[in-house]
Amino acid sequence: MKLVALAFLGVATAIFLATTIWQSAGAPGWVGYVKAAAEAGMVGALADWFAVTALFRRPLGLPIPHTAIIPTRKDALGDSLGEFVGTNFLAERVVRERLRRIGVAARLGGWLAERENAERVTSELATVVRGAVTVLRDEDVQAVMEQAVVSRIVRVPWGPPLGKLLERVFADGSHHKLVDLLCDRAYEWVKANYDQVMGVVSNRAPSWSPKFFDSLVADKVYGEVLAFAWAVKTDVNHPMRLALDKFLGEFAADMQTDPKVMERAEMVKHQVLEHPEVQNVIGSAWATAKKMLLDAAEDPSSELRTRVRSGLMALGGRLVADEALRTKADAWVEGAAAYVVLNYRNEITTLITDTVQRWDAEETARKIELQVGRDLQFIRINGTVVGALAGLLIYTVAQLIG
């Protein structure tokens, strides 16, 4: 394009020289009009060449003021560009109006409602989870878990909350199934351990007692124990069961009010937490959870990914069908965007200004010239043509007046 613009200047110059020589040799009158047009075209071409060149470099290398504007004013131009973007594009009103016209919630809902899109989002989330879990150091996570979980458990007394929980369980009768199980197991144990019961009774008998008498007494005792166990097993209103219910109720109340019982509960708590097996369980909890997360994230058919995908599709359907939810979601998006614009607009525009400041001045001028230079060369061409027409018009007016 530079060659084309230069060609226009060359043609105008050639015409001017030719008409000048012709006039000196006695040319017709109309040659003056051509000469005036060519002369004005030359002036216009040179003026626009100077203007275009002055944007990017000093014409002919001369230190003319207000030339090489882009290299010398690069940082100021970057600041002006950043301010322009911040004022006209990152204004709260502009952002809100744009988001309102877009309808983010409706578009997002329609996009998520499609299975392949929901699967894509699920895959991306799985990748994020894998990356986050892999980056985290096991010892750091375990330390945090111990600090967050164990310390909280230690600080909170066990007695009152556990007593309140047991009180509700006993009041609802939910413990009866456990009592039934214990009674069944007690009866089955007595029934299956005749020899042990007989041996206990025989060993407790006096040494002078006859053996056959000890056997009779032991057999009688076993029968009574077995009958007692059967009665407790089959009779839900047995005094033993009622006594157990009363004991459990009093125990639940004591855990909430009795200082001694509460103190013993704290001792038990510390013993449990300090047990090596409990410490191992706490330490290995993260390893187990990590393996579960990685396996679930890797497997496209895992329950976790299936539920996430179904949840995303359901959310997309609701955003499309539920206008109230859609309106609320749009308000959230607008509010979040407005918050970012109001609080971080300067940081965003700084990205523009800092980037421009890091550019090399000459390289910047060259890149911009390559981007817009074609249009700028048309300015030179237009300057030549318009200058020629203007010169022709001025010469014609001058001839008419003369």
C-alpha positions, 0 to 999 in steps of 0.5 A, a space after each residue: 500500500 505504501 508503493 501504491 500511495 507513492 505511485 499516486 505521488 509519482 504520477 502527480 509529480 510527473 504530470 506537474 513536471 510535464 505540464 510545466 515544461 509544456 507551458 514553457 514551450 507554449 501549451 494550450 490554456 487547459 494545460 494550466 488546469 492540469 498543472 494546478 491539479 497535479 501541483 495540489 495533488 503533490 501537496 496533498 500527498 506530501 502533507 498526508 505522508 507527513 501526517 501518517 509517518 509522524 504517527 510512527 516515526 520522525 519524518 526523514 529522521 528530523 527532530 520535528 516536534 509532535 512527531 513519532 507520536 506512538 513511540 514517544 507517547 506509548 505509555 500515555 496512550 496505554 493509560 488513556 486506553 485503560 481509562 477509556 476501557 474502564 469508563 466505557 466498558 467496565 462501568 456498572 451500568 454498562 455491565 448490568 445492561 449487557 448482562 440483562 440483555 444476554 439473559 445469562 441464567 436462561 442461556 446457561 440453563 438451556 446449555 446445562 439441560 443438554 446431557 452432553 454439556 452436563 457431562 462436559 462440566 462434570 468431566 471438568 469438575 472431576 479434573 479440578 478435583 483430581 488436580 486439587 486432591 493430588 496437589 494437597 500434601 497428605 500430612 498437611 491435610 491430616 494435620 488440618 483434620 486433626 486440628 479441626 476435628 479432634 480439637 473441636 471434639 476435645 473442647 466440647 464436653 460429651 456428657 450433656 449432649 450425649 445425655 440429651 441424645 440418649 434421653 431422646 432415644 430412650 423416650 422414643 423407645 428406640 433402644 428396645 430393639 437393642 435390649 431385645 438383641 441383648 436378651 436374645 443373646 443372653 438366653 442363647 448363651 445360657 442355653 449353649 453353655 450348660 457346662 460352664 454354668 455347672 462348673 461355676 456353681 460346682 467350683 463355688 460349692 464348699 469342699 465338704 459338700 458331696 459331689 452329687 449334691 453339688 450337681 443337683 444344686 448346679 442343675 437347679 441353678 442352671 434351670 432357674 437362670 435359663 428360665 429367668 433369661 427366657 422370661 426376660 427374652 419373651 416378656 416385654 414388661 418383665 421387671 428386669 426390662 423395666 428396671 433397665 429402662 429406669 436405669 438408662 433414663 436415670 443415666 441419661 439424666 445424670 450425664 446432663 446434671 451429675 458432675 461426677 458422671 460428667 467428669 467420668 464421661 470426659 475421662 472416657 472421651 480422652 481415653 478414647 481419643 488418645 487410643 492408638 487405634 483411634 489416632 490411626 483411624 483419624 490419620 488414615 481418614 484422609 487417605 481413605 477419602 482421597 482414594 474414594 474421591 480419586 476413584 469416583 472422579 476417574 470413573 465416568 459411571 461412578 455414583 458421584 459423577 452420575 449424581 453431579 451430572 443429574 444435578 446439573 441437568 436438573 438445575 438447567 431444567 429449572 433455570 429454563 422453566 422457573 422464571 423466579 429462579 431465573 430472575 434470582 440467578 440473573 440478579 446474582 450474576 449482575 451483582 457479582 459482575 457489578 461487585 467485580 467492576 466496582 472493586 477491581 476495575 482499576 486492577 483490570 485496566 492496569 492489565 492494559 496499561 502495564 502491558 503497554 508499558 512493557 512493550 518496546 516503543 519501536 516494536 509497538 509502533 511497527 506492530 500498530 503500523 502493520 495492523 492499521 497501516 493499510 488504511 493509513 495509506 489510503 489516507 495518502 491516496 485520498 489526500 493526493 486525489 482530494 488535493 488535486 480536485 481542490 487545486 483544480 477547483 481553486 485554479 478554476 475559481 481564480 481564472 473566473 475571477 481574473 
